[in-house]
Amino acid sequence: MATVPTMTKVIVVVGAGIVGVASAIWLRRAGHDVTLIDKGAPGMGASYGNAGLLAQWAVVPVTTPKLWRDAPRYLMDPNSPLFVKWGHVPRMLPWLAQYMRNATDKRTRQIVSSLSPLLLDAVDQHRSLIQGTSVENWVRDSKMTFVYRNRAGFDADAYGWRMKAIVGMTPTVITGDVVQEIEPILSADHRCIAVLEGQGHVTDPGKYVASLAQYFETLGGRVVCAEVRDLQKGPDGQIICVQTDQDHFDCDAAVITAGIWSKELTRKLGLRIPLEAERGYHVIFENPTETPYNPMMMVDGKFGVNAMDMGLRCAGTVELGDHHTGPSTAPIALLKKHAAAAFPRMSFSGTQEWMGFRPSTPDSMPLIGELGSSGIFVGFGHQHIGLTAGPKTGRILAQMISGQHPNIDLSTFDPARFSR
Ligand SMILES: Cc1cc2nc3c(=O)[nH]c(=O)nc-3n(C[C@H](O)[C@H](O)[C@H](O)COP(=O)(O)OP(=O)(O)OC[C@H]3O[C@@H](n4cnc5c(N)ncnc54)[C@H](O)[C@@H]3O)c2cc1C
């Protein structure tokens, strides 16, 4: 067992996705007595099936001013990456209204400036989390390739690139036949790529998180499989215990890192946080005959492409809907169709398909911090960037709970911002 400082507080972390596992590790490293509770196995929520991109570049929210023009077009086009579970729309309307209100130039710039400190050092944050563990070789340095049909497609994306340039990210743009020399997997229809240096990716996100949970146990942390039903406060409003379907766990502090399911848990605490599921899908092409040299983002189809241990994973699309119903067939069919067109020479032995829930707030920013002075901390709402930002979020939460002051402006992640 590795040596850690003397324990100080008894802490329960609810939810063992990337955010919860990272929080638990940093809390344990700070010397606390930490129990990590998940209703299933660690790493089986959204953290399981994402594209595995350490997306330091993903500082620009989906809600740019362009969304006002793109959204109606997406809704009309059966080949667009946006799907809607229409039956859920009436319940989602307040969230959608707030979401669209953020699609202005002013708000986009504010969100870019808020998300940047959470994302820009993500690869280093993952390395700090895994240093000296057996999962070290699952985090890889890489470039990131954004794939367009032609230069005009890249130019049409100028707003997003201008926003990225504000935080120092300017790509190398390559056009013409040389595109296929750099990434031979791509069809000849793709004549333009924009390449960012200094990025990273994970080769099996689900196993990565599960292995981090095992590492947490080697530090003396406990992992418990139980469903958390409630968080109980004492007469002074301070957390006293976490109740599960099996047992209750007395604690000095609790951390809610339950992804989309944080919505129900915080509702039990009397909060109505606007959190909705952006349902996303992946297809894994097993034993592919070709893979890209670097992870890619297919900009038209809005999906990431990442060569992983289990095959070539294509992950993306957004389906607005709830987190209580099962997968739809159309997003999977579309991913397969786009992949067949983009990688026409690739053959494979079979496919695996998956759907998961991005936990999304209308302002595209997670909630990180304490609920009042209750000793209940939250770290959820990481939408498209949870794998990337999970380790830093966990580190920030551990610092806050340990009475330190994280070196980052947390005001825009304030969990109380939706109650004002
Ligand atoms: C298709 C797709 C592609 C994506 N690609 C990327 C990418 O390339 N890069 C990136 O950074 N992000 C990506 N994301 C987003 C990322 O996956 C999520 O933001 C991130 O995984 C959220 O992590 P989390 O720890 O908050 O939640 P989760 O991973 O969902 O974990 C929550 C955990 O809480 C547990 N839980 C819930 N309720 C309870 C309860 N009552 N009691 C006990 N346990 C409970 C669940 O079982 C689960 O294990 C993608 C998402 C999707 C869907």
The ligand as a Gaussian input file, in Angstrom:
#p B3LYP/6-31G(d) Opt

LIG

0 1
 C      -20.508000       9.706000     -27.310000
 C      -19.730000      10.517000     -26.299000
 C      -18.446000      10.921000     -26.597000
 C      -17.716000      11.683000     -25.684000
 N      -16.415000      11.997000     -25.969000
 C      -15.683000      12.679000     -25.048000
 C      -14.303000      12.930000     -25.291000
 O      -13.723000      12.503000     -26.301000
 N      -13.613000      13.657000     -24.370000
 C      -14.216000      14.125000     -23.232000
 O      -13.550000      14.798000     -22.449000
 N      -15.503000      13.840000     -22.939000
 C      -16.248000      13.131000     -23.825000
 N      -17.556000      12.831000     -23.556000
 C      -18.148000      13.328000     -22.306000
 C      -17.717000      12.492000     -21.108000
 O      -17.839000      11.114000     -21.388000
 C      -18.566000      12.847000     -19.887000
 O      -18.593000      14.252000     -19.704000
 C      -17.950000      12.230000     -18.623000
 O      -17.754000      10.855000     -18.796000
 C      -18.840000      12.476000     -17.418000
 O      -18.208000      11.833000     -16.331000
 P      -18.881000      11.766000     -14.911000
 O      -17.899000      11.154000     -13.997000
 O      -19.448000      13.095000     -14.583000
 O      -20.176000      10.812000     -15.113000
 P      -20.307000       9.254000     -15.407000
 O      -19.141000       8.705000     -16.099000
 O      -21.640000       9.076000     -16.048000
 O      -20.317000       8.613000     -13.959000
 C      -21.390000       8.776000     -13.067000
 C      -21.408000       7.558000     -12.162000
 O      -22.339000       7.777000     -11.124000
 C      -22.964000       6.563000     -10.826000
 N      -24.235000       6.838000     -10.152000
 C      -25.269000       7.533000     -10.645000
 N      -26.264000       7.610000      -9.729000
 C      -25.838000       6.941000      -8.642000
 C      -26.415000       6.674000      -7.386000
 N      -27.640000       7.119000      -7.050000
 N      -25.726000       5.930000      -6.502000
 C      -24.484000       5.486000      -6.816000
 N      -23.879000       5.719000      -7.996000
 C      -24.551000       6.450000      -8.907000
 C      -23.148000       5.909000     -12.184000
 O      -23.319000       4.502000     -12.059000
 C      -21.844000       6.283000     -12.873000
 O      -20.839000       5.320000     -12.742000
 C      -18.302000      12.056000     -24.436000
 C      -19.583000      11.613000     -24.117000
 C      -20.298000      10.831000     -25.020000
 C      -21.662000      10.336000     -24.638000

